[in-house]
Amino acid sequence: MPDDLLAVCTVLHEEAGEGTVRVVFEPDFNLIVRQYDASFELVLDRDMVLTYQGSNTVSTDALTEQEIEDETKILQIITQMDLSLDQKEFYRSLREMNAEYIVLSSSSAAVSYVETAGCIPVREVEGHIIFRVEEK
């Protein structure tokens, strides 16, 4: 496991306390974090992430149309840095998916967008910023 992922997971557990934590991770972390810690509930479905990246070997049939729409909006921001999406729509998608935290690389072009959209920066650790998603 990458050291930066371990550090991020430690901080998330400190912040969230015991139990499961619903987190939006960037795709690289999203695909490996549960190998380290199964208590994280991934907001972004693994097959959705792979489909968004161009894979045709997985299926999103288990997801509702609304889930696909919301996950696509989130992926649009955190992977393609297409910051043209209305920030209220982005935040609504996070809340619709019951996201509690979002983790981005501190060098991501989406950092200021995510903060302006209403996510609260909690801590920066090992080159990643952890944001809390609160109900508005």
Backbone as a printed PyTorch tensor [residue, N CA C, xyz], in Angstrom:
tensor([[[  0.8400,  -1.1720,   0.0000],
         [  0.0000,   0.0000,   0.0000],
         [  0.8900,   1.2430,   0.0000]],

        [[  0.5490,   2.2300,  -0.7970],
         [  1.3360,   3.4670,  -0.8020],
         [  1.2610,   4.1670,   0.5600]],

        [[  2.3940,   4.7260,   0.9770],
         [  2.4470,   5.4100,   2.2770],
         [  1.4500,   6.5570,   2.3640]],

        [[  1.2680,   7.2870,   1.2530],
         [  0.3430,   8.4120,   1.3110],
         [ -1.0990,   7.9480,   1.5200]],

        [[ -1.4680,   6.8080,   0.9580],
         [ -2.8090,   6.2650,   1.1830],
         [ -2.9920,   5.8530,   2.6440]],

        [[ -1.9800,   5.2330,   3.2190],
         [ -2.0560,   4.8420,   4.6380],
         [ -2.2320,   6.0630,   5.5250]],

        [[ -1.5000,   7.1320,   5.2340],
         [ -1.6020,   8.3600,   6.0300],
         [ -2.9920,   8.9790,   5.8960]],

        [[ -3.5270,   9.0140,   4.6910],
         [ -4.8700,   9.5620,   4.4590],
         [ -5.9050,   8.7340,   5.2210]],

        [[ -5.8020,   7.4270,   5.1700],
         [ -6.7560,   6.5540,   5.8680],
         [ -6.7020,   6.7740,   7.3780]],

        [[ -5.5210,   6.9460,   7.9090],
         [ -5.3690,   7.1980,   9.3430],
         [ -6.0880,   8.4790,   9.7400]],

        [[ -5.8970,   9.5420,   8.9660],
         [ -6.5460,  10.8210,   9.2660],
         [ -8.0660,  10.7000,   9.1280]],

        [[ -8.5240,  10.0090,   8.1070],
         [ -9.9710,   9.8360,   7.9410],
         [-10.5780,   9.1330,   9.1470]],

        [[ -9.8950,   8.1160,   9.6600],
         [-10.4140,   7.4220,  10.8520],
         [-10.3800,   8.3260,  12.0810]],

        [[ -9.3460,   9.1410,  12.2040],
         [ -9.2860,  10.0890,  13.3260],
         [-10.4520,  11.0700,  13.2490]],

        [[-10.7510,  11.5470,  12.0560],
         [-11.8200,  12.5250,  11.8530],
         [-13.2060,  11.9200,  12.0540]],

        [[-13.4120,  10.7440,  11.4820],
         [-14.7500,  10.1560,  11.4410],
         [-15.0820,   9.3050,  12.6540]],

        [[-14.0770,   8.8650,  13.3650],
         [-14.3400,   7.9830,  14.4980],
         [-14.5400,   6.5580,  14.0330]],

        [[-15.2540,   5.7750,  14.8320],
         [-15.4520,   4.3580,  14.5170],
         [-16.5430,   4.1730,  13.4780]],

        [[-16.5550,   3.0100,  12.8900],
         [-17.5870,   2.6750,  11.9070],
         [-17.1230,   2.9290,  10.4920]],

        [[-18.0820,   2.8300,   9.5890],
         [-17.7590,   3.0190,   8.1790],
         [-17.7020,   4.5060,   7.8390]],

        [[-16.9540,   4.8000,   6.7940],
         [-16.7940,   6.1800,   6.3380],
         [-17.0430,   6.1840,   4.8400]],

        [[-17.9560,   7.0480,   4.3790],
         [-18.2530,   7.1600,   2.9380],
         [-17.3590,   8.2330,   2.3280]],

        [[-16.4900,   7.7900,   1.4130],
         [-15.4410,   8.6720,   0.8950],
         [-15.3990,   8.6410,  -0.6300]],

        [[-15.1550,   9.8180,  -1.1980],
         [-14.8210,   9.9370,  -2.6090],
         [-13.3010,  10.0170,  -2.6910]],

        [[-12.7040,   9.0100,  -3.2880],
         [-11.2660,   9.0180,  -3.5490],
         [-11.0410,   9.2310,  -5.0420]],

        [[ -9.9070,   9.8020,  -5.3890],
         [ -9.5230,   9.8520,  -6.7950],
         [ -9.3660,   8.4050,  -7.2740]],

        [[ -9.5170,   8.1610,  -8.5820],
         [ -9.5400,   6.7850,  -9.0890],
         [ -8.3850,   5.8840,  -8.6450]],

        [[ -7.1630,   6.3790,  -8.5780],
         [ -6.0470,   5.5170,  -8.1790],
         [ -6.2460,   4.9510,  -6.7790]],

        [[ -6.6600,   5.7960,  -5.8440],
         [ -6.9220,   5.3290,  -4.4810],
         [ -8.2070,   4.5140,  -4.4310]],

        [[ -9.2000,   4.9360,  -5.1830],
         [-10.5020,   4.2840,  -5.1620],
         [-10.3900,   2.7910,  -5.4830]],

        [[ -9.4730,   2.4600,  -6.3780],
         [ -9.3600,   1.0720,  -6.8240],
         [ -8.5690,   0.1860,  -5.8700]],

        [[ -7.8560,   0.7810,  -4.8820],
         [ -7.0400,  -0.0530,  -3.9890],
         [ -7.3290,   0.0970,  -2.5000]],

        [[ -8.0500,   1.1400,  -2.0970],
         [ -8.1860,   1.4310,  -0.6690],
         [ -8.8460,   0.2990,   0.1170]],

        [[ -9.8270,  -0.3630,  -0.4580],
         [-10.5250,  -1.4080,   0.2950],
         [ -9.6680,  -2.6450,   0.5140]],

        [[ -8.5780,  -2.7790,  -0.2400],
         [ -7.6290,  -3.8620,   0.0270],
         [ -6.9340,  -3.6210,   1.3610]],

        [[ -6.7950,  -2.3530,   1.7120],
         [ -6.1550,  -1.9780,   2.9670],
         [ -7.1620,  -1.9310,   4.1130]],

        [[ -8.3300,  -1.3560,   3.8470],
         [ -9.2780,  -1.1170,   4.9250],
         [-10.7110,  -1.2200,   4.4030]],

        [[-11.3720,  -2.2830,   4.7590],
         [-12.7270,  -2.5280,   4.2600],
         [-13.7880,  -1.6670,   4.9410]],

        [[-13.4050,  -0.8690,   5.9350],
         [-14.3980,  -0.0360,   6.6080],
         [-14.7270,   1.2300,   5.8110]],

        [[-14.0280,   1.4650,   4.7320],
         [-14.3580,   2.6020,   3.8790],
         [-15.4290,   2.1780,   2.8840]],

        [[-16.4950,   2.9570,   2.8180],
         [-17.5280,   2.7510,   1.8090],
         [-17.2100,   3.7140,   0.6770]],

        [[-16.9850,   3.1660,  -0.4910],
         [-16.6170,   3.9930,  -1.6280],
         [-17.8620,   4.6160,  -2.2520]],

        [[-17.8460,   5.9200,  -2.3680],
         [-18.9550,   6.6250,  -2.9920],
         [-18.9930,   6.3000,  -4.4820]],

        [[-17.8070,   6.2380,  -5.0820],
         [-17.7100,   5.9350,  -6.5060],
         [-17.5930,   4.4280,  -6.7010]],

        [[-18.5610,   3.8670,  -7.3780],
         [-18.5780,   2.4410,  -7.6700],
         [-17.3620,   2.0740,  -8.5220]],

        [[-16.7030,   0.9770,  -8.1710],
         [-15.5030,   0.5410,  -8.8860],
         [-15.7550,   0.3910, -10.3790]],

        [[-16.8630,  -0.2770, -10.7350],
         [-17.1600,  -0.4800, -12.1450],
         [-17.4760,   0.8390, -12.8530]],

        [[-18.0710,   1.7820, -12.1420],
         [-18.3460,   3.0920, -12.7260],
         [-17.0360,   3.8140, -13.0380]],

        [[-16.0890,   3.7460, -12.1030],
         [-14.7860,   4.3860, -12.3150],
         [-14.0960,   3.7660, -13.5290]],

        [[-14.0950,   2.4500, -13.6020],
         [-13.4500,   1.7670, -14.7260],
         [-14.1480,   2.0900, -16.0530]],

        [[-15.4740,   2.1440, -16.0370],
         [-16.2250,   2.5130, -17.2410],
         [-15.8870,   3.9340, -17.6640]],

        [[-15.8260,   4.8300, -16.6940],
         [-15.5040,   6.2380, -16.9720],
         [-14.1060,   6.3550, -17.5800]],

        [[-13.2090,   5.4570, -17.1720],
         [-11.8490,   5.4610, -17.6980],
         [-11.7420,   4.7620, -19.0520]],

        [[-12.8680,   4.2250, -19.5520],
         [-12.8810,   3.6460, -20.8870],
         [-12.9450,   2.1360, -20.9630]],

        [[-13.0350,   1.4600, -19.8310],
         [-13.1130,  -0.0030, -19.8460],
         [-14.4570,  -0.4570, -20.4080]],

        [[-14.4170,  -1.5080, -21.1980],
         [-15.6650,  -2.0910, -21.6790],
         [-15.8230,  -3.5270, -21.1640]],

        [[-15.0720,  -3.8500, -20.1170],
         [-15.1340,  -5.2080, -19.5570],
         [-15.9350,  -5.2620, -18.2580]],

        [[-16.4920,  -4.1430, -17.8500],
         [-17.2960,  -4.1010, -16.6300],
         [-18.6720,  -3.5440, -16.9740]],

        [[-19.5770,  -3.6450, -16.0310],
         [-20.9470,  -3.1990, -16.2760],
         [-21.4200,  -2.3020, -15.1380]],

        [[-22.1910,  -1.3010, -15.4900],
         [-22.8080,  -0.4350, -14.4870],
         [-24.3010,  -0.7450, -14.3460]],

        [[-24.7060,  -1.9370, -14.7870],
         [-26.1180,  -2.3280, -14.7500],
         [-26.7050,  -2.3240, -13.3390]],

        [[-25.8710,  -2.5140, -12.3300],
         [-26.3630,  -2.5690, -10.9530],
         [-26.6850,  -1.1730, -10.3940]],

        [[-26.2910,  -0.1330, -11.1230],
         [-26.5160,   1.2390, -10.6580],
         [-27.7870,   1.8090, -11.2700]],

        [[-28.4340,   2.6910, -10.5170],
         [-29.6050,   3.3870, -11.0570],
         [-29.1320,   4.4910, -12.0030]],

        [[-30.0550,   4.9920, -12.8020],
         [-29.7360,   6.1170, -13.6860],
         [-29.2400,   7.3180, -12.8860]],

        [[-29.8820,   7.5670, -11.7420],
         [-29.4950,   8.7030, -10.9040],
         [-28.0930,   8.5190, -10.3350]],

        [[-27.7600,   7.3110,  -9.9120],
         [-26.4140,   7.0470,  -9.3920],
         [-25.3650,   7.2660, -10.4790]],

        [[-25.6500,   6.7880, -11.6800],
         [-24.7090,   6.9920, -12.7880],
         [-24.5310,   8.4750, -13.0700]],

        [[-25.6230,   9.2170, -13.0730],
         [-25.5580,  10.6620, -13.3240],
         [-24.7360,  11.3630, -12.2380]],

        [[-25.0050,  11.0530, -10.9780],
         [-24.2850,  11.7040,  -9.8780],
         [-22.8030,  11.3230,  -9.8780]],

        [[-22.5140,  10.0500, -10.0840],
         [-21.1130,   9.6210, -10.0960],
         [-20.3650,  10.2290, -11.2820]],

        [[-21.0420,  10.3640, -12.4130],
         [-20.4170,  10.9870, -13.5790],
         [-20.0600,  12.4360, -13.2850]],

        [[-20.9390,  13.1550, -12.6180],
         [-20.6540,  14.5570, -12.2630],
         [-19.4290,  14.6520, -11.3510]],

        [[-19.3570,  13.7660, -10.3830],
         [-18.2140,  13.7770,  -9.4570],
         [-16.9360,  13.4410, -10.2120]],

        [[-16.9750,  12.4090, -11.0400],
         [-15.8000,  12.0130, -11.8160],
         [-15.3750,  13.0990, -12.7950]],

        [[-16.3330,  13.7980, -13.3530],
         [-16.0480,  14.8980, -14.2780],
         [-15.1580,  15.9400, -13.6030]],

        [[-15.4240,  16.2110, -12.3540],
         [-14.6560,  17.2200, -11.6230],
         [-13.3060,  16.6700, -11.1870]],

        [[-13.2870,  15.4840, -10.5590],
         [-12.0380,  15.0290,  -9.9410],
         [-11.0770,  14.3410, -10.8910]],

        [[-11.5480,  13.9110, -12.0620],
         [-10.6240,  13.2440, -12.9820],
         [-10.3260,  14.0620, -14.2280]],

        [[-11.3370,  14.7000, -14.7840],
         [-11.1150,  15.4460, -16.0110],
         [-10.9000,  16.9340, -15.7660]],

        [[-11.0760,  17.3520, -14.5310],
         [-10.9340,  18.7530, -14.1630],
         [-11.8120,  19.6480, -15.0300]],

        [[-12.9660,  19.1060, -15.4320],
         [-13.9400,  19.8970, -16.1730],
         [-14.7430,  20.6730, -15.1370]],

        [[-14.2760,  21.8640, -14.8460],
         [-14.8480,  22.6460, -13.7590],
         [-16.0060,  23.5230, -14.2160]],

        [[-16.5980,  23.1730, -15.3600],
         [-17.7110,  23.9610, -15.8910],
         [-19.0440,  23.5930, -15.2310]],

        [[-19.0980,  22.4600, -14.5700],
         [-20.3200,  22.0370, -13.8920],
         [-20.6470,  23.0110, -12.7690]],

        [[-21.9080,  23.3700, -12.6590],
         [-22.3400,  24.2510, -11.5800],
         [-21.9470,  23.6350, -10.2310]],

        [[-21.3410,  24.4240,  -9.3600],
         [-20.8550,  23.9150,  -8.0720],
         [-21.9830,  23.3940,  -7.1900]],

        [[-23.1490,  23.9870,  -7.2930],
         [-24.2900,  23.5060,  -6.5070],
         [-24.7020,  22.1090,  -6.9640]],

        [[-24.6270,  21.8510,  -8.2750],
         [-24.9440,  20.5240,  -8.8150],
         [-23.9370,  19.4870,  -8.3380]],

        [[-22.6730,  19.8810,  -8.3390],
         [-21.6200,  18.9870,  -7.8490],
         [-21.8670,  18.6330,  -6.3860]],

        [[-22.1170,  19.6390,  -5.5560],
         [-22.3380,  19.4080,  -4.1230],
         [-23.6110,  18.5730,  -3.9070]],

        [[-24.6350,  18.8540,  -4.7120],
         [-25.8700,  18.0760,  -4.6070],
         [-25.5880,  16.6080,  -4.9130]],

        [[-24.7500,  16.3440,  -5.9090],
         [-24.4000,  14.9600,  -6.2510],
         [-23.6450,  14.2920,  -5.1090]],

        [[-22.7320,  15.0180,  -4.4850],
         [-22.0180,  14.4620,  -3.3210],
         [-23.0030,  14.0840,  -2.2160]],

        [[-23.9410,  14.9900,  -1.9270],
         [-24.9190,  14.7270,  -0.8600],
         [-25.8750,  13.6040,  -1.2570]],

        [[-26.2730,  13.5740,  -2.5230],
         [-27.1730,  12.5230,  -3.0090],
         [-26.5270,  11.1450,  -2.8390]],

        [[-25.2060,  11.0970,  -3.0080],
         [-24.4600,   9.8410,  -2.8710],
         [-24.0140,   9.5920,  -1.4240]],

        [[-24.4510,  10.4440,  -0.5020],
         [-24.1340,  10.3240,   0.9240],
         [-22.6330,  10.3730,   1.2140]],

        [[-21.9060,  11.1580,   0.4290],
         [-20.4680,  11.3220,   0.6780],
         [-20.2520,  12.0790,   1.9780]],

        [[-19.3080,  11.6000,   2.7790],
         [-18.9360,  12.2900,   4.0110],
         [-17.6150,  13.0370,   3.8450]],

        [[-16.7330,  12.4880,   2.9970],
         [-15.4160,  13.0780,   2.7590],
         [-15.0550,  12.9340,   1.2880]],

        [[-14.1820,  13.8280,   0.8460],
         [-13.5960,  13.7300,  -0.4800],
         [-12.0980,  13.9770,  -0.3270]],

        [[-11.2910,  13.1500,  -0.9750],
         [ -9.8340,  13.2380,  -0.8730],
         [ -9.2780,  13.5380,  -2.2610]],

        [[ -8.5180,  14.6320,  -2.3470],
         [ -7.9070,  15.0350,  -3.6100],
         [ -6.4190,  15.2600,  -3.4270]],

        [[ -5.6780,  15.0550,  -4.4780],
         [ -4.2710,  15.4370,  -4.4830],
         [ -4.2060,  16.9450,  -4.2940]],

        [[ -3.2790,  17.4120,  -3.4680],
         [ -3.1970,  18.8540,  -3.2160],
         [ -2.8180,  19.6310,  -4.4670]],

        [[ -2.2880,  18.9580,  -5.4800],
         [ -1.9340,  19.6300,  -6.7330],
         [ -3.0720,  19.5960,  -7.7530]],

        [[ -4.1990,  18.9930,  -7.3960],
         [ -5.3290,  18.8780,  -8.3100],
         [ -5.9130,  20.2500,  -8.6230]],

        [[ -6.2490,  20.4530,  -9.8860],
         [ -6.9050,  21.6990, -10.3020],
         [ -8.3030,  21.8170,  -9.6960]],

        [[ -8.8420,  20.7240,  -9.1850],
         [-10.1960,  20.7260,  -8.6290],
         [-10.2550,  21.1940,  -7.1760]],

        [[ -9.1090,  21.3790,  -6.5200],
         [ -9.0970,  21.7190,  -5.0890],
         [ -9.9010,  22.9830,  -4.8020]],

        [[ -9.6280,  24.0750,  -5.4980],
         [-10.3400,  25.3220,  -5.2020],
         [-11.8180,  25.2140,  -5.5810]],

        [[-12.1190,  24.4840,  -6.6570],
         [-13.5100,  24.2610,  -7.0650],
         [-14.2720,  23.5480,  -5.9400]],

        [[-13.6930,  22.4740,  -5.4200],
         [-14.3380,  21.6680,  -4.3800],
         [-14.5640,  22.5000,  -3.1180]],

        [[-13.5820,  23.3030,  -2.7650],
         [-13.7310,  24.1550,  -1.5790],
         [-14.8000,  25.2220,  -1.8100]],

        [[-14.7780,  25.8590,  -2.9560],
         [-15.7700,  26.8840,  -3.2670],
         [-17.1710,  26.2860,  -3.3390]],

        [[-17.2630,  25.0290,  -3.7490],
         [-18.5580,  24.3520,  -3.8270],
         [-19.1610,  24.1130,  -2.4440]],

        [[-18.3380,  24.2030,  -1.3960],
         [-18.8610,  24.0510,  -0.0440],
         [-18.2330,  22.9700,   0.7900]],

        [[-17.2990,  22.2180,   0.2150],
         [-16.6060,  21.1910,   0.9980],
         [-15.5950,  21.8650,   1.9150]],

        [[-15.4620,  21.3470,   3.1120],
         [-14.6260,  21.9860,   4.1350],
         [-13.2920,  21.2520,   4.2390]],

        [[-12.1810,  21.9670,   3.9630],
         [-10.8780,  21.3100,   4.1120],
         [-10.6220,  20.9660,   5.5720]],

        [[-10.2990,  19.7100,   5.8190],
         [-10.0730,  19.2260,   7.1760],
         [ -8.5850,  19.2080,   7.4830]],

        [[ -7.8230,  18.6290,   6.5690],
         [ -6.3920,  18.4740,   6.8110],
         [ -5.6850,  18.1160,   5.5170]],

        [[ -4.4340,  18.5280,   5.4210],
         [ -3.5930,  18.1090,   4.3120],
         [ -2.5720,  17.1330,   4.8600]],

        [[ -2.4320,  16.0090,   4.1720],
         [ -1.5170,  14.9700,   4.6280],
         [ -0.8940,  14.2930,   3.4110]],

        [[  0.4200,  14.1920,   3.4210],
         [  1.1520,  13.4600,   2.3770],
         [  0.7380,  13.8570,   0.9580]],

        [[  0.5440,  15.1610,   0.7330],
         [  0.2130,  15.6290,  -0.6070],
         [ -1.2460,  15.4740,  -1.0050]],

        [[ -2.1140,  15.2460,  -0.0270],
         [ -3.5510,  15.1020,  -0.2990],
         [ -4.3350,  15.9700,   0.6760]],

        [[ -5.4270,  16.5260,   0.1860],
         [ -6.3070,  17.3250,   1.0400],
         [ -7.5800,  16.5270,   1.2830]],

        [[ -7.9580,  16.4560,   2.5380],
         [ -9.1880,  15.7740,   2.9380],
         [-10.2360,  16.8460,   3.1950]],

        [[-11.3600,  16.7410,   2.4920],
         [-12.4740,  17.6670,   2.6510],
         [-13.6340,  16.9310,   3.3050]],

        [[-14.3730,  17.6420,   4.1510],
         [-15.6000,  17.0970,   4.7340],
         [-16.7690,  17.6130,   3.9110]],

        [[-17.7340,  16.7510,   3.6750],
         [-18.9600,  17.1140,   2.9720],
         [-20.0480,  17.1550,   4.0230]],

        [[-20.5990,  18.3310,   4.2600],
         [-21.6260,  18.4660,   5.2850],
         [-22.9810,  18.7350,   4.6550]],

        [[-24.0080,  18.3910,   5.3940],
         [-25.3540,  18.7090,   4.9330],
         [-25.5440,  20.2090,   5.0270]],

        [[-26.1520,  20.7620,   4.0120],
         [-26.4030,  22.2270,   4.0070],
         [-27.8310,  22.4990,   4.3230]]])
